[in-house]
Amino acid sequence: RRLIQLSGRERRFKADVNHRLSSRVLKFFPNAFMGIEQLEGVRERTQKASRSNSSEKQRKSNRRHSTWAYRELHNFLGYKAPLFGSMVVKVDAHFTSQACPKCGHTCRENRPNKGLMFRCVSCGYELHSDLVGARNLSLRALLVRQDWISTGLLSETPDVSDVENKAARLKRYAELRWSPDAN
């Protein structure tokens, strides 16, 4: 009974944090067009295999991070956005942290040792990798918005069904450029 009670408390805590976070974001950015990553398989990518020499504290931390409710946060943002006059669309997340927002060059060497610094091997652009990923996501969200304005059709989730569509999308993403004058 105690374990069931504790698991329910953890679940309610996560739901409460996701509710508060989604409300705070939408209150801070009312009437916004937001692009969020379409995250598939996050749990599998974030779970680290426990090493025999890892501490119990590290294993608990890995377990806690791998069970966070990403999809729940996306759902909360999705249903609350119209209440604040905003719109949330899912954006393709392929290579967002490996693509240079300045020149469009994409390769693994742009992230040396998968570290926190991004350094483009083509143009030398250097920035924190999380900021590079955020800039690439915002450029892709603007591309979705532009397609929506020109066609009148809005796909709230990207079509990742076949290889040809993915190749065409990645080619379009490589043509996007981030202006240093943009805010």
N, C-alpha and C positions, 0 to 999 in steps of 0.2 A: 504494500500500500504506500509506503514511504517513497519508493522509487517511482511509482506512478504519479504521486503528488509532485515530486521534484521534476519529473519530465514535463508535466503540465505547466509548472511554473516557468521552466526554461522556454517552452513553446510560446507562452503568453508574453514573456519578456521580449522575445524576438519579434513577435507580431506587433507589440507596442512600439518598439524601436523603429520598425519599418513604417508603421503608421505615422509616427512623429517625424521621421526623416522625410517621407514623401510629402507630408503637409508643409513642412518647413521649406523644402525646395520649391514647391508650387506657390507658396505665399511670397517667397522672395523673388520669384520670376513669374508674375502673373502674365497672361496673354502671350505666352511663349510657345515657340515650336521647338520641341526637344527631341533629340536623337539619343537613344540609349543602345548599347551593344546588345545584339542578339546573342546571348550566351548559351551555348549548347555544350553540355559535358563539363561544366565548371567543377562539379564535385569530383569528377574523375581526374581532372587536371590539377586540382589543388590538394588532393590527398597525397601525402608523401608516404612512401613505404617506411615503416618503422625499422630503424636499424637496431641491431642488437646492442649497440653501445649508446643509444639515445636514452635520455632521461625520461622518467614518467611525466615530468612537467612538459617536456617537448612533445611527447605523444598526445597529451591532453590538449595542448595548444593546436596541434595539427588537426585533431578530431573536431575541436570547436570551430576552427576556421572552415573546415570542409562541410559543416552542416548548416552554415548560414543560409538563410532563405532568400536567394537572389531572385528567383521567379516571383516570390511573394512581393518583394519590393517593386518589381516591374509591374505586377498586377495592380498594386496600390497606386502607383503613379498613373497607370493607364485609366483607372476608373475615376480618380480624383481630378485629373487634368481638365476635363470639360467643365467641372464645377468652378474652376479658376480661369476659364477662358483659354486654356492652353491645349496643346496637342502633343502627344507623345508617339513617336514612331520608332520601331526597332531598325537599327542600322547594322549592316554586315560588319563583322569584327575581324575579318581576315587581314592579317599583316598590319594592323593599326600601329603596333609598336615597332615595326621594322621598316615602315615606309617613311621616307623623308617628306615632310610637308612643304619644303621649299623647292626641291627639284624633282620629287616624285620617284627617286631611285629606291628600290626595295631589295633588301638582301639581309641575311642573318648577321653579316659582319658589321652592320650599322649599330648593333647592340653588342659591344665587346664583352665577352664572358657573361652574356645575359644580365649585365649589370644595370644600374639605375641611370647611367648616362647614355644618351643616344649621340652617336657621332657618325654622320653620313660619310661614307667612303668616297662618294662622288663629288660633293660640293663642300664638305667640311662643316656643315651645319651641326651645331652642338647644343643640346638642351636635355633636360630631365626627361626620361622615357615616358613617364606618366603624362607630362604636358604634350609630348609629341603624339601620344595615343589620343588624348583629348582633342587636339587640333585636327587630327585625321578624322575622328568621329564627327566633329562639328562640320568639317568640309563635306563629309558624306551625307549628313543630315540636310545640309543646304542643297546638295544635289538632288535628294529625294524631294525637297520642297520645290525646287526648280522644275523637276519632272511633273510634279503635281500641278503646278501653275500652267505648264505648257499643254498637258494632256487632259487635265481635269480628273485624272484617276489617281488615287492614292492607295498604295500598298503599305499597310502598316507593318508587315514583316517582309523581309527580302526573300526573293525566290532563290533558294540554294539547292535546287533539285538536281541540276545536271552540270556537267563539266563545262559545256559551252557557255551557259549563262554566267558561271563563275569567272571564266576567262574574260568574257566581255565586260563584266563589272570591274574586275581588277584592272583592265586596260583603261576604263573610264576613270577609276580612282587614281591611276598613275598620272593622269593629265591634270589633276587638281593641284593648285598651288596656294600656299598660305602667304599672304602679304604681311610683311613686318609692320605695316601701318595699321593693320586690322586690330580692333580691340576685342 
